[in-house]
């Protein structure tokens, strides 16, 4: 079963502890809450837990932030024919698809509060009811949720159900940020450069010692995902058997490329709440600056940040909502 965790590359103490704890809980039916910044590898960890669990069913990943608001209930729980306009036949939802397996709910903090109540029943009792159905269905589904947000802060703000939080957080696993992982930056850089080069049918170039030192000093706001994208770039763009700092994407060539985008730290708030406020504000400012830099092009901004395009769209949507509220 330990082979399942080989995908969690890293030799730092934090990653060793994380792998050890994940191994110990993998074969249990306990819900798991995975925490960590964007790009740290939460889905990779969730899939490793599933692979090590011995569960016969599928691993079904759901991005809660990407679900269509009007259809989110049907997407998760399915529906019966005639439940609503356009429901021409019965349809299983994602919960049913994860029967005897694992349902991975990424960005769980984005799940509408009304749906949180229905999810609570699934976590507590293993039952759910398709939209329009009279009877509940039952299945063995292991729930693994993930978020970059402080869910306790979301509970205090009334955006997340406290009882659901406690049910999901029976086991908490936290992925460290890449900037806190020391030598893992070098280990991951070599791994990604090799795998990306192999995928493209190319011979991987060598990374210079100067480049390694430079990578160690970068802040990596996009974490492991950003590093992987940088190595994919080095596998394709530069020419030659050895690459150096000048071969990196332009935004990664300098250590102090941009002004500080984060807000002042709020010392008038408890630590967890102050951290949530700071991260929310930083994320908004960072993405706005990226979009301004790339003329509002979401795809270009996502590539520059090493983030998923949907993440940029979601944050841009919040910025637009905030602007609308300010105008009222």
C-alpha positions, 0 to 999 in steps of 0.5 A: 500500500505504501507505493500509493504515496510515491506520488507525494515526492519530497524528503523534508520532515513535513512531507515525511510526517504527512505521508506517515499520517496519510498511510495510517488513516488510508484504510479507515472509512474516516472522512479526511479534510486536506488543507493547503495553499493553491497548487500544493497538491491536494488532489494528488494526496487525495488520490494517494489516500484512495489508492492506498485504501483498498476501496473497490470503487472509483476515485471521483474528483469534484471541483465545487467551485466549478459546479453550475449553481443552478445544477449543483444539486443534480450534479452531485446527487442525481435526479429522476425523470421530470424533476425539473425542466429538461430532466428527460430521464433518470440520471445518477450523480457524482455521489453514485459514481463514487459508490464503494470508492472515494468522493473528493470534494475540492474547494469544499468552502465554495459549496452553497450552504443549502447543499452543505446540509445534504452533504452532512447527511451523506457524511453522517448516514451514507444516504442521499436523495436524488432531486425529485425522488421520494426515497433515499439511496444508500452507499459506502462512499468515503468523503475526502474534502480539500480547501485552501481557506480557513474553514473555522473562519468560514464557520465563524462568518456563517458561510460554512456549517459548523456541524459539517466542518466537524464531520469532515475534519475527523482527520486533517492533513495539511500540505506545506507550501513549497517555500517551506520545503527546503531541498524538496524544490530541487528534488521536485524540479529534477523530477518534473523536468525528467517527466515532462521531457520524457512525455515530450520525447526529449532528452532532459537538460541539466540544471545548473548549480546557479539555477538550483540556488535561484529556484531555492530563493523564489517564493513560489506563490503557485507552489508545486503546480507553478514549479511543474509548469516552469520545468515543462517550459524548460523541457521545451523552450531552451536549446542546449544540454544545460539550462541556467537562470536566463532560460527560465520564463521571464517572470521567474528570472528575477527574485524581486520582480513585483511590488508587495501585493499583500495587505497589512497584517491585521493584529486586531484579529485572532491569528486564524481570522487574520490569516484568512483575511490576509490570504483573501486580500493577497489572492485578489490583489495578485490575480488583479495585477496578473490580469492587468499585466495580461490585458484581462486574458485569463488563460495568459494570467493562469499560465503566468501564475502556474495556476488552473484557469478555473482558479483565475476565473473564480477569483476574477468573479469575486473581484467583479462581485466586490466591485458591484457591491461597492457601486451600490 
